[in-house]
Amino acid sequence: MRDSLKISGLGFQPRERWLTIPHMGYVIANRYNVILVTLGRPSKIFFPMRTSHFSAVRFFCIGFLKDHWVQVNTNTSYFNLK
């Protein structure tokens, strides 16, 4: 998994360097301390494992479009889950 994150530069990357869900979902959620929502087949939600409470949770959503993941604008970046 760690090797798949190493790239030599910007631009085209071979398929073995592509972001794959669910393999990288937990890596993203934990690294950036966000709840990651993926919209695609299948849709999934990944929660960070290091957060002790969710009073103000950062929320990040990506969608699969053809062969790329793109950010989905949700018009809000925080949800109060009290």
Z-matrix of the N, CA and C atoms (Angstrom, degrees):
N
C 1 1.441
C 2 1.527 1 110.03
N 3 1.332 2 116.59 1 -43.56
C 4 1.460 3 120.06 2 -179.37
C 5 1.527 4 111.67 3 -61.77
N 6 1.324 5 117.31 4 -39.86
C 7 1.465 6 120.59 5 179.32
C 8 1.518 7 112.26 6 -63.97
N 9 1.339 8 117.47 7 -30.74
C 10 1.461 9 119.31 8 -179.40
C 11 1.523 10 112.08 9 -67.94
N 12 1.338 11 118.53 10 -17.64
C 13 1.460 12 122.01 11 179.31
C 14 1.524 13 113.32 12 -86.39
N 15 1.319 14 117.42 13 -12.31
C 16 1.462 15 121.54 14 -178.57
C 17 1.517 16 110.24 15 -86.23
N 18 1.334 17 115.66 16 120.32
C 19 1.459 18 120.26 17 177.32
C 20 1.523 19 108.73 18 -125.41
N 21 1.328 20 115.67 19 157.13
C 22 1.469 21 119.40 20 -177.48
C 23 1.522 22 112.37 21 -88.91
N 24 1.331 23 118.43 22 -14.65
C 25 1.453 24 121.61 23 179.78
C 26 1.512 25 110.56 24 172.42
N 27 1.328 26 115.77 25 179.94
C 28 1.455 27 120.42 26 179.12
C 29 1.526 28 110.25 27 -76.54
N 30 1.317 29 116.03 28 159.14
C 31 1.455 30 120.62 29 179.24
C 32 1.508 31 111.89 30 111.40
N 33 1.324 32 116.70 31 -161.47
C 34 1.461 33 121.94 32 -177.36
C 35 1.525 34 111.01 33 -57.57
N 36 1.325 35 115.31 34 137.14
C 37 1.460 36 121.57 35 176.69
C 38 1.525 37 108.42 36 -125.91
N 39 1.327 38 117.79 37 144.41
C 40 1.458 39 119.45 38 177.73
C 41 1.531 40 110.96 39 -65.73
N 42 1.315 41 116.92 40 158.46
C 43 1.458 42 122.96 41 -174.66
C 44 1.535 43 112.99 42 -54.25
N 45 1.316 44 118.49 43 -34.57
C 46 1.479 45 120.11 44 -179.66
C 47 1.533 46 112.85 45 -68.19
N 48 1.328 47 118.20 46 -8.85
C 49 1.463 48 122.73 47 177.40
C 50 1.526 49 112.40 48 -101.73
N 51 1.327 50 117.82 49 -0.84
C 52 1.450 51 121.26 50 -177.94
C 53 1.519 52 111.08 51 -73.42
N 54 1.329 53 115.68 52 148.70
C 55 1.460 54 122.47 53 175.01
C 56 1.522 55 108.96 54 -69.03
N 57 1.326 56 116.87 55 127.17
C 58 1.460 57 120.66 56 178.54
C 59 1.521 58 109.71 57 -120.76
N 60 1.303 59 114.75 58 137.10
C 61 1.457 60 121.85 59 175.34
C 62 1.514 61 104.74 60 -108.92
N 63 1.324 62 122.53 61 132.07
C 64 1.449 63 127.85 62 15.88
C 65 1.522 64 115.78 63 -91.98
N 66 1.324 65 119.05 64 -1.58
C 67 1.465 66 120.10 65 -174.38
C 68 1.521 67 113.92 66 -57.40
N 69 1.325 68 117.90 67 -41.65
C 70 1.459 69 120.75 68 -175.54
C 71 1.522 70 113.48 69 -99.04
N 72 1.328 71 118.53 70 -5.96
C 73 1.467 72 121.30 71 -178.49
C 74 1.519 73 113.13 72 -57.83
N 75 1.327 74 116.57 73 -47.74
C 76 1.466 75 119.74 74 179.66
C 77 1.528 76 112.00 75 -69.86
N 78 1.327 77 116.55 76 -32.00
C 79 1.469 78 120.03 77 177.14
C 80 1.527 79 109.30 78 -62.84
N 81 1.337 80 117.57 79 -46.12
C 82 1.461 81 121.70 80 179.63
C 83 1.524 82 110.90 81 -64.75
N 84 1.332 83 117.44 82 -46.74
C 85 1.467 84 121.51 83 -178.60
C 86 1.519 85 111.10 84 -60.16
N 87 1.324 86 117.59 85 -42.02
C 88 1.463 87 120.74 86 -178.95
C 89 1.515 88 112.67 87 -76.63
N 90 1.318 89 118.03 88 -40.28
C 91 1.467 90 120.68 89 -178.09
C 92 1.527 91 111.55 90 -64.73
N 93 1.339 92 117.26 91 -41.82
C 94 1.460 93 121.15 92 -176.49
C 95 1.522 94 113.12 93 -102.95
N 96 1.336 95 117.00 94 2.64
C 97 1.470 96 123.27 95 177.82
C 98 1.528 97 111.11 96 51.97
N 99 1.332 98 115.46 97 54.62
C 100 1.457 99 122.61 98 -179.50
C 101 1.529 100 109.25 99 -129.60
N 102 1.326 101 115.10 100 159.44
C 103 1.457 102 119.65 101 165.87
C 104 1.522 103 105.35 102 -88.32
N 105 1.321 104 116.05 103 117.42
C 106 1.459 105 121.48 104 -177.75
C 107 1.523 106 109.27 105 -99.26
N 108 1.321 107 115.83 106 123.87
C 109 1.464 108 122.13 107 176.43
C 110 1.517 109 107.51 108 -111.71
N 111 1.327 110 116.23 109 125.77
C 112 1.459 111 120.68 110 176.99
C 113 1.519 112 108.90 111 -110.75
N 114 1.322 113 115.88 112 131.95
C 115 1.456 114 122.20 113 178.39
C 116 1.520 115 108.00 114 -108.49
N 117 1.293 116 116.45 115 114.21
C 118 1.458 117 121.88 116 -177.75
C 119 1.509 118 109.18 117 177.00
N 120 1.311 119 116.38 118 -154.74
C 121 1.464 120 120.76 119 178.18
C 122 1.503 121 109.22 120 -117.66
N 123 1.312 122 120.14 121 103.23
C 124 1.459 123 126.31 122 -2.95
C 125 1.528 124 111.43 123 -88.51
N 126 1.323 125 116.92 124 160.48
C 127 1.469 126 121.46 125 172.18
C 128 1.519 127 108.00 126 -79.88
N 129 1.332 128 116.44 127 143.16
C 130 1.466 129 120.47 128 -177.31
C 131 1.515 130 110.06 129 -142.86
N 132 1.340 131 115.32 130 159.79
C 133 1.466 132 122.59 131 173.87
C 134 1.517 133 107.24 132 -125.74
N 135 1.341 134 116.35 133 131.24
C 136 1.461 135 122.90 134 179.77
C 137 1.520 136 108.61 135 -118.83
N 138 1.324 137 116.76 136 123.58
C 139 1.457 138 122.24 137 178.60
C 140 1.521 139 109.45 138 -100.34
N 141 1.339 140 117.43 139 141.72
C 142 1.469 141 119.30 140 176.06
C 143 1.518 142 109.76 141 -67.31
N 144 1.304 143 116.86 142 141.26
C 145 1.465 144 121.14 143 -177.08
C 146 1.523 145 113.16 144 -89.07
N 147 1.327 146 118.27 145 -9.78
C 148 1.466 147 120.74 146 -176.55
C 149 1.514 148 113.94 147 -95.51
N 150 1.317 149 119.37 148 -13.20
C 151 1.455 150 121.96 149 -176.40
C 152 1.518 151 110.10 150 -79.17
N 153 1.331 152 116.50 151 132.52
C 154 1.462 153 119.96 152 -177.39
C 155 1.523 154 112.40 153 -90.01
N 156 1.339 155 118.92 154 -21.37
C 157 1.460 156 121.06 155 177.42
C 158 1.525 157 109.46 156 -150.11
N 159 1.324 158 116.41 157 162.13
C 160 1.451 159 121.27 158 -175.73
C 161 1.518 160 111.79 159 -123.35
N 162 1.330 161 119.20 160 47.03
C 163 1.459 162 119.61 161 -179.86
C 164 1.535 163 111.48 162 -71.91
N 165 1.312 164 117.88 163 -36.05
C 166 1.470 165 122.09 164 175.04
C 167 1.522 166 106.58 165 -135.55
N 168 1.315 167 116.45 166 97.97
C 169 1.453 168 121.71 167 -172.28
C 170 1.521 169 110.60 168 -101.31
N 171 1.322 170 115.82 169 133.08
C 172 1.457 171 119.91 170 172.61
C 173 1.517 172 107.61 171 -80.55
N 174 1.303 173 115.80 172 137.91
C 175 1.453 174 123.17 173 -171.78
C 176 1.521 175 108.03 174 -125.85
N 177 1.338 176 117.68 175 129.14
C 178 1.459 177 121.55 176 -179.39
C 179 1.521 178 108.30 177 -132.06
N 180 1.318 179 116.48 178 131.21
C 181 1.460 180 121.44 179 -175.46
C 182 1.525 181 109.69 180 -124.70
N 183 1.349 182 115.98 181 131.69
C 184 1.455 183 121.31 182 175.06
C 185 1.524 184 108.90 183 -127.35
N 186 1.312 185 115.75 184 150.26
C 187 1.457 186 121.36 185 179.09
C 188 1.510 187 110.57 186 -126.02
N 189 1.320 188 115.75 187 148.63
C 190 1.466 189 120.94 188 -179.63
C 191 1.519 190 109.17 189 -90.84
N 192 1.325 191 116.43 190 121.87
C 193 1.459 192 122.80 191 -177.56
C 194 1.527 193 108.26 192 -126.18
N 195 1.309 194 117.06 193 109.11
C 196 1.473 195 124.07 194 -174.47
C 197 1.519 196 109.87 195 58.66
N 198 1.331 197 118.60 196 -97.08
C 199 1.466 198 120.22 197 179.72
C 200 1.528 199 112.06 198 -128.67
N 201 1.349 200 116.38 199 27.84
C 202 1.464 201 121.36 200 -179.58
C 203 1.520 202 110.61 201 -136.21
N 204 1.324 203 115.91 202 151.07
C 205 1.466 204 122.21 203 170.16
C 206 1.513 205 107.46 204 -94.53
N 207 1.328 206 117.09 205 131.23
C 208 1.457 207 122.25 206 179.20
C 209 1.522 208 109.22 207 -127.72
N 210 1.328 209 116.55 208 149.66
C 211 1.463 210 120.95 209 178.79
C 212 1.525 211 109.56 210 -71.70
N 213 1.336 212 115.85 211 136.85
C 214 1.456 213 122.24 212 176.89
C 215 1.514 214 107.50 213 -102.11
N 216 1.335 215 117.79 214 124.46
C 217 1.456 216 122.09 215 179.89
C 218 1.522 217 108.61 216 -77.71
N 219 1.325 218 116.79 217 117.86
C 220 1.461 219 121.27 218 -178.34
C 221 1.522 220 111.68 219 -102.90
N 222 1.344 221 118.12 220 2.44
C 223 1.470 222 124.45 221 -179.93
C 224 1.520 223 113.74 222 63.06
N 225 1.292 224 118.78 223 8.27
C 226 1.475 225 122.74 224 174.26
C 227 1.516 226 107.88 225 -157.06
N 228 1.309 227 116.80 226 145.28
C 229 1.457 228 119.35 227 -179.45
C 230 1.518 229 112.90 228 -114.87
N 231 1.334 230 118.16 229 -3.50
C 232 1.465 231 120.89 230 179.93
C 233 1.519 232 109.85 231 -135.88
N 234 1.300 233 115.31 232 142.12
C 235 1.458 234 121.99 233 174.08
C 236 1.518 235 107.60 234 -125.64
N 237 1.311 236 117.56 235 138.73
C 238 1.458 237 122.15 236 176.75
C 239 1.524 238 106.80 237 -94.81
N 240 1.325 239 117.42 238 113.82
C 241 1.461 240 121.82 239 -174.41
C 242 1.524 241 112.51 240 -103.52
N 243 1.310 242 118.71 241 32.87
C 244 1.470 243 120.61 242 179.90
C 245 1.501 244 111.95 243 -75.30
